[in-house]
């Protein structure tokens, strides 16, 4: 399943340098005012969205990145819950947003699919369609394309 995560430059550099997501994960406490996740004490988690538009609920400013992961369904199925966010247009009401909090031990570097740079402001005063959001992004890395090229190269060795 394709999942999306907002990342700062430091996080992207760390992931690409170390080829792991261990170190960008966090501990979380259960808080039913923020979400419906049931975190296990002393386990680290990474949060994702299943819709790229939902990164707008975060502080998705120009200069950050959106990382796309292709995570197996058997991992995502048990981690789908609801997060509560202020709407990103007028900030005057709470929205229920599908999000995934996945134990970071289950997230492998090879799941990283694409990395987009937020090259234009994502300051919408309406709910944009996906194409409008992608028009503000610049593709920086396409790991799926690299993997296909490696398969082709290895086939002819």
Secondary structure, 3 states (H helix, E strand, C coil): CEEEEEECHHHHHHHHHHCCCCCCCECCCCCCCCECCCCCCCCCEEEEECCHHHHHHCCCCCCCEEEEEECCHHHHHHHEEEEEEECCCCCCCEEEEEEEEEEHHHCCHHHEEEEEEECCCCCCCCCCCHHHHHCCEEEEEEHHHHHHHHHHHHHCC
